[in-house]
Amino acid sequence: MKTVAHWGKPVALLSVLLLGVGSLNAPASAVSKTAPSNLTQDADPSSLQLAQATQNLCRRVNVRQGLAVRERPDPNARQTGGVGFNTQVTLAEGARSIPGPDGRLWVEITAPVRGYASSGYPNSQNNLVSCSGPVGTNPPTNPPANPPANPPSTASLCRQVEGRVAPQGLAIRADASRTSAYRGGVPAGGRLTLVQGYRLIPDKTGERRNWVQVTSPVAGYVSASSLIMCR
């Protein structure tokens, strides 16, 4: 009977040791299963860089009348669309200011309409502002108080009525609307002079038409789509 008792003690001790080893292994197994889940919570650096790059290309329209978007950096190029006041636009990658024939600077955009929009005159490029800035509530409706260093010459403000588009000539109206009072007219091929700091003005009655203000031969407004640079 004593011999059996002596053998029982080593067996019991061995069982206790095995239980201890098992309890130590259990947490290690749990850690190995949960550790990979922490890696999936990390943000993708490439996604963050893409978001920052997109934000840097974002601009907001700061002109109450909105901006025309054209095929080329030229006020006489075909209009592909327009963007309204406070609308966000996306500049093209590597976009730069391009001087136009009218003295204004233009920049390429890719959204919401692809084309070129005027950013303003040199030293007065306030048509497009950063999207991170405060939202404008009352943008200037008149030309800037401080004129650009190199204002456009009278020659660059000269426009001619395109006879193929308006063979009957153009009417000069008191306001940007066909229903506005008639001030005078310009025949096909006739010349007129735009106001300093001119901009495209949407039709006051909602027609799909833009107008531009002129100073001669009669002060008023004419339809912009029928004008070309003077030859």
Residue frames relative to the residue before (quaternion, step in Angstrom):
aa qw qx qy qz dx dy dz
M 1.0000 0.0000 0.0000 0.0000 0.00 0.00 0.00
K 0.6375 0.5281 -0.3295 0.4540 3.62 0.99 -0.72
T 0.6260 0.5484 -0.3426 0.4358 3.59 1.04 -0.77
V 0.6449 0.5205 -0.3181 0.4603 3.58 0.96 -0.80
A 0.6403 0.5339 -0.3215 0.4491 3.59 0.99 -0.82
H 0.6511 0.5197 -0.3205 0.4507 3.59 0.99 -0.83
W 0.6605 0.4945 -0.3107 0.4718 3.62 1.01 -0.73
G 0.6151 0.5854 -0.3496 0.3958 3.62 1.03 -0.67
K 0.6365 0.5577 -0.3409 0.4094 3.60 0.99 -0.75
P 0.6708 0.4740 -0.3320 0.4638 3.69 0.79 -0.82
V 0.6379 0.5331 -0.3390 0.4405 3.60 0.96 -0.77
A 0.6591 0.5046 -0.3056 0.4664 3.57 0.96 -0.88
L 0.6470 0.5230 -0.3149 0.4568 3.59 0.99 -0.86
L 0.6448 0.5230 -0.3153 0.4597 3.58 0.97 -0.84
S 0.6358 0.5340 -0.3289 0.4499 3.62 1.00 -0.75
V 0.6449 0.5224 -0.3173 0.4588 3.57 1.01 -0.87
L 0.6575 0.5199 -0.3084 0.4498 3.59 0.97 -0.88
L 0.6531 0.5165 -0.3114 0.4580 3.58 0.97 -0.83
L 0.6333 0.5242 -0.3286 0.4649 3.58 1.05 -0.76
G 0.6469 0.5275 -0.3169 0.4503 3.58 1.02 -0.81
V 0.6525 0.5080 -0.3162 0.4650 3.58 0.95 -0.85
G 0.6423 0.5339 -0.3184 0.4485 3.59 0.99 -0.81
S 0.6692 0.4966 -0.3059 0.4604 3.58 0.98 -0.84
L 0.6390 0.5174 -0.3336 0.4611 3.62 1.10 -0.58
N 0.6655 0.5161 -0.3046 0.4449 3.58 1.04 -0.73
A 0.5810 0.6347 -0.3730 0.3472 3.59 1.06 -0.68
P 0.6885 0.4625 -0.3210 0.4571 3.69 0.74 -0.88
A 0.6173 0.5558 -0.3554 0.4286 3.59 1.01 -0.75
S 0.6472 0.5141 -0.3131 0.4678 3.54 1.02 -0.80
A 0.6474 0.5225 -0.3191 0.4540 3.58 1.02 -0.83
V 0.6479 0.5226 -0.3207 0.4520 3.58 1.01 -0.84
S 0.6627 0.5191 -0.3141 0.4389 3.55 0.94 -0.90
K 0.6684 0.4953 -0.3082 0.4614 3.60 1.13 -0.53
T 0.7399 0.4243 -0.2376 0.4648 3.60 1.01 -0.76
A 0.5424 0.6625 -0.4025 0.3240 3.63 1.09 -0.55
P 0.6707 0.5099 -0.3425 0.4157 3.65 0.77 -0.83
S 0.5967 0.5901 -0.3787 0.3903 3.62 1.07 -0.60
N 0.6059 0.5577 -0.3645 0.4347 3.62 1.12 -0.56
L 0.6237 0.5628 -0.3453 0.4184 3.60 1.07 -0.66
T 0.6513 0.5350 -0.3200 0.4326 3.56 1.05 -0.72
Q 0.6302 0.5510 -0.3384 0.4298 3.61 1.20 -0.37
D 0.5425 0.6213 -0.4089 0.3904 3.61 1.22 -0.26
A 0.4721 -0.6790 0.4841 0.2859 3.62 -1.00 0.86
D 0.4910 -0.6428 0.5037 0.3033 3.55 -1.15 0.66
P 0.4251 -0.7280 0.4665 0.2675 3.65 -0.51 1.12
S 0.6405 0.5357 -0.3419 0.4312 3.61 0.98 -0.76
S 0.6266 0.5314 -0.3376 0.4594 3.61 1.09 -0.68
L 0.6428 0.5168 -0.3221 0.4648 3.58 1.02 -0.81
Q 0.6559 0.5089 -0.3161 0.4593 3.59 0.95 -0.84
L 0.6402 0.5231 -0.3247 0.4594 3.59 1.01 -0.79
A 0.6516 0.5142 -0.3161 0.4595 3.58 0.98 -0.84
Q 0.6560 0.5046 -0.3137 0.4654 3.59 0.99 -0.83
A 0.6482 0.5210 -0.3210 0.4532 3.59 0.98 -0.84
T 0.6456 0.5170 -0.3166 0.4644 3.59 0.99 -0.83
Q 0.6442 0.5219 -0.3188 0.4594 3.59 1.00 -0.83
N 0.6502 0.5257 -0.3191 0.4461 3.60 1.02 -0.78
L 0.6985 0.4531 -0.2650 0.4864 3.60 1.15 -0.54
C 0.5322 0.6457 -0.3958 0.3783 3.59 1.27 -0.07
R 0.0147 0.7749 -0.6313 0.0270 3.56 -0.99 0.92
R 0.2691 -0.7576 0.5776 0.1414 3.57 -1.22 0.55
V 0.4730 -0.6830 0.4817 0.2789 3.58 -0.93 0.94
N 0.1231 -0.8192 0.5598 0.0163 3.56 -0.73 1.14
V 0.5491 0.5709 -0.4005 0.4606 3.58 1.15 0.67
R 0.4775 -0.7095 0.4328 0.2851 3.58 -0.62 1.13
Q 0.7059 0.4529 -0.2753 0.4699 3.60 0.98 -0.76
G 0.5017 -0.6375 0.4372 0.3883 3.59 1.25 -0.18
L 0.3834 -0.7110 0.5430 0.2293 3.56 -1.32 0.00
A 0.3976 -0.6755 0.5644 0.2589 3.53 -1.15 0.68
V 0.2261 -0.7412 0.6158 0.1424 3.57 -1.13 0.71
R 0.0803 -0.8347 0.5447 -0.0113 3.58 -0.66 1.14
E 0.6609 -0.5324 0.3664 0.3813 3.55 -1.30 0.42
R 0.7893 0.1194 -0.0326 0.6014 3.57 1.09 -0.76
P 0.5802 -0.5818 0.4254 0.3793 3.63 -1.21 0.31
D 0.5009 0.6046 -0.4214 0.4539 3.54 0.66 1.21
P 0.4575 -0.7091 0.4572 0.2809 3.63 -0.74 0.98
N 0.6779 0.4790 -0.2933 0.4743 3.59 1.22 -0.34
A 0.4856 0.6548 -0.4405 0.3759 3.60 1.27 -0.01
R 0.6425 -0.5371 0.3757 0.3971 3.57 -1.21 0.49
Q 0.3911 -0.7168 0.5302 0.2282 3.57 -0.94 0.92
T 0.2285 -0.7946 0.5527 0.1046 3.58 -0.77 1.09
G 0.7844 -0.1768 0.1168 0.5830 3.58 1.25 -0.24
G 0.2889 -0.7434 0.5699 0.1976 3.54 -1.26 -0.38
V 0.2089 -0.7591 0.6033 0.1272 3.56 -1.25 0.45
G 0.3867 -0.7642 0.4801 0.1897 3.57 -0.83 1.02
F 0.7258 -0.4210 0.3301 0.4324 3.53 -1.37 0.14
N 0.8399 0.1419 -0.1685 0.4960 3.57 -1.00 1.01
T 0.4416 0.6722 -0.4762 0.3553 3.62 1.23 0.21
Q 0.3673 -0.7167 0.5478 0.2267 3.58 -1.03 0.81
V 0.0811 -0.7778 0.6226 0.0275 3.55 -1.00 0.91
T 0.3304 -0.7315 0.5633 0.1960 3.56 -1.24 0.46
L 0.3677 -0.7292 0.5354 0.2155 3.56 -0.75 1.07
A 0.5382 -0.5852 0.4867 0.3620 3.56 -1.22 0.47
E 0.6018 -0.5569 0.4220 0.3867 3.58 -1.14 0.60
G 0.8320 0.1247 -0.1239 0.5262 3.57 -0.77 1.06
A 0.2670 0.7967 -0.5052 0.1968 3.59 1.21 0.44
R 0.0444 -0.7821 0.6215 0.0093 3.57 -1.12 0.75
S 0.5859 -0.5742 0.4344 0.3720 3.55 -1.26 0.38
I 0.1285 -0.7931 0.5946 0.0312 3.57 -0.86 1.03
P 0.3800 -0.7279 0.5151 0.2459 3.64 -0.63 1.04
G 0.2485 -0.7704 0.5714 0.1351 3.57 -0.97 0.89
P 0.6669 -0.5196 0.3490 0.4043 3.61 -1.21 0.26
D 0.6727 0.4938 -0.2929 0.4667 3.58 1.25 -0.35
G 0.6201 -0.5652 0.3417 0.4234 3.60 1.26 0.14
R 0.6051 0.5482 -0.3632 0.4489 3.59 1.24 -0.22
L 0.4077 -0.6713 0.5556 0.2727 3.54 -1.35 0.30
W 0.1741 -0.7852 0.5909 0.0637 3.54 -1.07 0.82
V 0.1189 -0.7782 0.6133 0.0641 3.56 -1.22 0.55
E 0.4470 -0.6983 0.4935 0.2627 3.56 -1.06 0.79
I 0.0805 -0.7802 0.6192 0.0370 3.58 -1.02 0.84
T 0.3213 -0.7582 0.5412 0.1704 3.56 -1.23 0.54
A 0.7978 0.0810 -0.0368 0.5964 3.62 1.18 -0.37
P 0.5375 -0.1424 -0.8305 -0.0327 1.56 -2.20 1.26
V 0.7349 0.2619 -0.1902 0.5959 3.59 1.31 -0.17
R 0.3702 -0.7282 0.5277 0.2328 3.59 -0.90 0.85
G 0.4637 0.6527 -0.5008 0.3288 3.55 -0.90 0.98
Y 0.5640 -0.5775 0.4642 0.3646 3.56 -1.20 -0.62
A 0.0922 -0.7792 0.6194 0.0267 3.55 -1.04 0.91
S 0.4812 -0.6712 0.4802 0.2954 3.57 -1.08 0.70
S 0.2597 -0.7721 0.5631 0.1387 3.56 -0.88 1.00
G 0.6852 -0.4563 0.2788 0.4946 3.60 1.28 -0.06
Y 0.6384 -0.5006 0.4074 0.4194 3.55 -1.31 -0.29
P 0.6467 -0.4904 0.3825 0.4415 3.63 -1.18 0.33
N 0.8202 0.1606 -0.1843 0.5172 3.57 -1.02 0.95
S 0.7581 0.2543 -0.1918 0.5691 3.59 1.22 0.24
Q 0.2536 0.7890 -0.5134 0.2227 3.56 0.92 0.98
N 0.2464 0.7978 -0.5112 0.2035 3.58 0.30 1.24
N 0.3952 0.7194 -0.4901 0.2933 3.61 1.19 0.33
L 0.7718 0.1899 -0.0913 0.6000 3.58 1.14 -0.72
V 0.0619 -0.8042 0.5911 -0.0023 3.58 -0.76 1.06
S 0.6644 -0.5146 0.3621 0.4032 3.56 -1.28 0.36
C 0.5135 -0.6552 0.4606 0.3080 3.58 -1.02 0.79
S 0.6484 0.5362 -0.3251 0.4317 3.61 1.15 -0.52
G 0.5710 0.6014 -0.3820 0.4079 3.60 1.24 -0.21
P 0.6829 -0.4710 0.3452 0.4389 3.60 -1.27 0.11
V 0.5087 -0.6467 0.4784 0.3068 3.54 -1.09 0.76
G 0.4085 -0.7354 0.4882 0.2323 3.56 -0.77 1.04
T 0.1863 -0.7882 0.5779 0.1004 3.56 -1.09 0.73
N 0.8053 0.0987 -0.0443 0.5829 3.56 1.17 -0.47
P 0.0341 -0.8323 0.5533 0.0067 3.61 0.46 1.15
P 0.6152 -0.5593 0.3901 0.3956 3.58 -1.15 0.49
T 0.2537 -0.7712 0.5666 0.1410 3.56 -0.96 0.89
N 0.6855 0.4244 -0.2754 0.5236 3.58 1.29 -0.17
P 0.6592 -0.4661 0.3721 0.4580 3.61 -1.21 0.18
P 0.6346 -0.5509 0.3665 0.3993 3.64 -1.10 0.59
A 0.5813 -0.6030 0.4217 0.3473 3.55 -1.12 0.78
N 0.7339 0.3158 -0.1986 0.5676 3.57 1.05 -0.81
P 0.3289 -0.7733 0.4995 0.2106 3.64 -0.31 1.15
P 0.6163 -0.5540 0.3969 0.3947 3.60 -1.14 0.49
A 0.6498 -0.5446 0.3647 0.3849 3.54 -1.20 0.61
N 0.7831 0.1654 -0.0899 0.5927 3.58 1.06 -0.78
P 0.1308 -0.8243 0.5452 0.0789 3.62 0.28 1.19
P 0.5891 -0.5895 0.4051 0.3760 3.58 -1.08 0.60
S 0.4644 -0.6773 0.4957 0.2826 3.56 -1.02 0.80
T 0.6754 -0.4743 0.3643 0.4314 3.54 -1.31 0.23
A 0.6137 0.5622 -0.3464 0.4328 3.57 1.08 -0.73
S 0.6876 0.4757 -0.2946 0.4627 3.60 0.95 -0.82
L 0.6599 0.4811 -0.3070 0.4887 3.60 1.25 -0.31
C 0.5108 0.6506 -0.4135 0.3806 3.57 1.29 -0.01
R 0.0148 -0.7847 0.6195 -0.0160 3.56 -0.96 0.94
Q 0.2431 -0.7639 0.5885 0.1050 3.50 -1.24 0.62
V 0.4632 -0.6695 0.5033 0.2897 3.58 -1.05 0.75
E 0.3504 -0.7416 0.5382 0.1938 3.57 -0.69 1.13
G 0.3755 -0.7817 0.4578 0.1958 3.56 -0.38 1.28
R 0.6370 0.5350 -0.3413 0.4375 3.60 1.08 -0.63
V 0.6900 0.4455 -0.2692 0.5030 3.57 1.18 -0.57
A 0.7971 0.1067 -0.0307 0.5935 3.57 1.00 -0.87
P 0.0968 -0.8432 0.5263 0.0509 3.63 0.39 1.18
Q 0.6851 0.4608 -0.2833 0.4879 3.60 1.19 -0.46
G 0.5718 -0.5824 0.3866 0.4294 3.58 1.27 -0.01
L 0.4558 -0.6785 0.5104 0.2672 3.55 -1.34 -0.08
A 0.3733 -0.6873 0.5752 0.2397 3.53 -1.17 0.67
I 0.2656 -0.7227 0.6144 0.1721 3.55 -1.14 0.71
R 0.1499 -0.8239 0.5459 0.0280 3.55 -0.61 1.20
A 0.5990 -0.5822 0.4223 0.3518 3.55 -1.28 0.44
D 0.7829 0.0826 -0.0431 0.6151 3.60 1.21 -0.48
A 0.6561 -0.5352 0.3752 0.3773 3.57 -1.35 0.17
S 0.5873 0.5323 -0.3912 0.4677 3.56 0.57 1.19
R 0.5139 -0.6484 0.4654 0.3147 3.58 -1.05 0.73
T 0.6697 0.4922 -0.2968 0.4703 3.59 1.20 -0.46
S 0.4995 0.6546 -0.4279 0.3728 3.58 1.27 -0.06
A 0.6870 -0.5037 0.3339 0.4035 3.57 -1.26 0.44
Y 0.4469 -0.6903 0.5146 0.2427 3.55 -1.08 0.86
R 0.1911 -0.8068 0.5531 0.0818 3.58 -0.74 1.09
G 0.7484 -0.2558 0.2230 0.5698 3.57 1.08 -0.70
G 0.3244 -0.7522 0.5381 0.1986 3.56 -1.25 -0.28
V 0.2281 -0.7326 0.6232 0.1516 3.53 -1.36 0.33
P 0.3869 -0.7414 0.4901 0.2457 3.64 -0.67 0.98
A 0.6636 -0.4655 0.3855 0.4408 3.58 -1.28 0.23
G 0.7855 0.2431 -0.2163 0.5264 3.57 -0.77 1.04
G 0.5260 0.6474 -0.4033 0.3763 3.59 1.28 -0.20
R 0.3856 -0.7294 0.5265 0.2050 3.55 -1.23 0.53
L 0.0133 -0.7661 0.6424 0.0146 3.51 -1.29 0.54
T 0.3668 -0.7343 0.5362 0.1969 3.57 -1.25 0.38
L 0.3688 -0.7302 0.5366 0.2069 3.56 -0.86 1.01
V 0.5465 -0.5846 0.4726 0.3690 3.57 -1.24 0.39
Q 0.5874 -0.5433 0.4527 0.3935 3.59 -1.22 0.43
G 0.8289 0.1671 -0.1359 0.5163 3.58 -0.96 0.85
Y 0.2234 0.8122 -0.5140 0.1617 3.58 1.15 0.54
R 0.0303 -0.7679 0.6387 0.0378 3.55 -1.31 0.40
L 0.5810 -0.5743 0.4429 0.3694 3.54 -1.25 0.41
I 0.1457 -0.7921 0.5911 0.0443 3.56 -0.94 0.94
P 0.4108 -0.7139 0.5034 0.2611 3.62 -0.66 1.04
D 0.6157 -0.5661 0.4076 0.3665 3.55 -1.15 0.67
K 0.4892 -0.7043 0.4416 0.2639 3.58 -0.83 1.03
T 0.7160 0.4269 -0.2568 0.4890 3.61 1.16 -0.49
G 0.6177 -0.5932 0.3323 0.3951 3.57 1.27 0.16
E 0.4180 0.6921 -0.4879 0.3290 3.61 1.20 0.14
R 0.5039 -0.6346 0.4892 0.3226 3.56 -1.18 0.56
R 0.4677 0.6376 -0.4463 0.4191 3.52 0.48 1.28
N 0.2006 -0.7552 0.6105 0.1291 3.57 -1.14 0.71
W 0.2198 -0.7702 0.5900 0.1022 3.53 -1.13 0.76
V 0.1490 -0.7586 0.6245 0.1108 3.53 -1.31 0.32
Q 0.4377 -0.7101 0.4936 0.2459 3.56 -1.06 0.81
V 0.1167 -0.7912 0.5992 0.0376 3.57 -1.02 0.87
T 0.3607 -0.7334 0.5388 0.2041 3.54 -1.29 0.47
S 0.7980 0.0489 -0.0250 0.6001 3.59 1.20 -0.44
P 0.4776 -0.0835 -0.8711 -0.0783 1.53 -2.33 0.95
V 0.7574 0.1648 -0.1295 0.6184 3.59 1.28 -0.31
A 0.4775 -0.6646 0.4859 0.3070 3.60 -0.94 0.82
G 0.4249 0.6866 -0.5093 0.2979 3.56 -0.88 0.94
Y 0.5455 -0.5977 0.4784 0.3411 3.56 -1.20 -0.61
V 0.0703 -0.7806 0.6202 0.0322 3.57 -1.10 0.79
S 0.5957 -0.5573 0.4389 0.3769 3.55 -1.27 0.43
A 0.4056 -0.7704 0.4450 0.2096 3.59 -0.63 1.16
S 0.6168 0.6035 -0.3516 0.3630 3.61 1.06 -0.63
S 0.6980 0.4690 -0.2681 0.4701 3.60 1.22 -0.34
L 0.5932 0.5877 -0.3552 0.4203 3.59 1.27 0.20
I 0.0733 -0.7587 0.6453 0.0504 3.54 -1.21 0.66
M 0.6363 -0.4983 0.4034 0.4290 3.57 -1.28 0.22
C 0.5481 -0.6174 0.4500 0.3403 3.57 -1.10 0.72
R 0.2997 -0.7652 0.5491 0.1520 3.58 -0.99 0.87
